[in-house]
Amino acid sequence: MPQISPSCPLQEASCDIITELVGLREQVSELSELVHTDTLTGLSNFRYFMQALEQEMERTRRTGHATGLIMVDLDYFKKVNDEWGHDVGNKALILASSLIKASVRKMDAPCRYGGEEFAIILPSTDRQHSILVAERARELIASTPLEFDGNEIMLTASFGVDIFTGVERGCAEEMVKRADGYLYKAKESGRNRVCIAPVEEKIDNSSVNQDEKDALFGLFGRASNLSDSSY
Ligand SMILES: Nc1nc2c(ncn2[C@@H]2O[C@H](COP(=O)(O)OP(=O)(O)OP(=O)(O)O)[C@@H](O)[C@H]2O)c(=O)[nH]1
């Protein structure tokens, strides 16, 4: 919301109270920014993420525009810490954050979920475009080495994607759980990959009844790749 500049009720050119008020206002704004920011990476933190995801899901319910959610986890990150130390591990987290940020639009919300896990909220984004964003981030991370003191470390990350179209039941926590489930599948099936719910499974989780499902699959056919969790 735009802030109105306070002015001195006595119309004095230099007013101590107004100067202090403006200073306090700036401090409040900086503090509320800090409350929502991860200090290491500068990305939004977990607290912001959960609020923002709830809000976007609510927007989807109202407008019908889908919300995409991508969960990202760096692969074998413990090895980076063990081999190179915690400070280099921190550098890797900062690099991964900047690459994730570079892969998304301004309106998207890349967040640090915790540890070496990140989350990206994609407002008004469908399945296909969410996959494209996840793939872009995956490729960028896999092709950008962390350089320090003449060394180079290659990083990779695994991605789980979920789409909320307004028909699925559940709250933000459940959407995170679904995306995390696909992230787990990406890890299990070799890492450095993107997994998403097959279209068929998404429909199974929705309120669509059997007759509606039969009609839908009757129309589009049961393509074999729909049963695969990677697209
Ligand atoms: N440097 C650094 N390391 C962190 C931070 N947060 C979490 N970690 C480390 O991240 C590592 C996560 O290890 P694991 O959960 O075993 O996962 P992984 O080694 O990435 O293996 P996979 O996820 O199965 O590919 C642990 O060693 C944590 O100590 C942090 O803020 N800085």
The ligand as an ORCA input file, in Angstrom:
! r2SCAN-3c Opt
* xyz 0 1
  N      26.829    -25.435      4.709
  C      25.559    -25.641      5.074
  N      25.078    -26.904      5.082
  C      23.787    -27.084      5.433
  C      22.942    -26.036      5.781
  N      21.711    -26.557      6.053
  C      21.809    -27.884      5.898
  N      23.057    -28.229      5.518
  C      23.614    -29.554      5.274
  O      22.963    -30.185      4.203
  C      23.245    -31.592      4.287
  C      22.024    -32.374      3.894
  O      22.386    -33.711      3.847
  P      21.366    -34.871      3.548
  O      20.032    -34.541      4.140
  O      22.018    -36.138      3.954
  O      21.140    -34.827      2.002
  P      22.150    -34.909      0.780
  O      23.539    -35.216      1.208
  O      21.969    -33.661     -0.021
  O      21.632    -36.160     -0.010
  P      20.343    -36.252     -0.961
  O      19.393    -35.140     -0.564
  O      19.783    -37.606     -0.659
  O      20.823    -36.120     -2.363
  C      23.690    -31.861      5.736
  O      25.072    -32.152      5.748
  C      23.434    -30.532      6.430
  O      24.378    -30.271      7.445
  C      23.494    -24.714      5.776
  O      22.836    -23.708      6.062
  N      24.801    -24.566      5.402
*
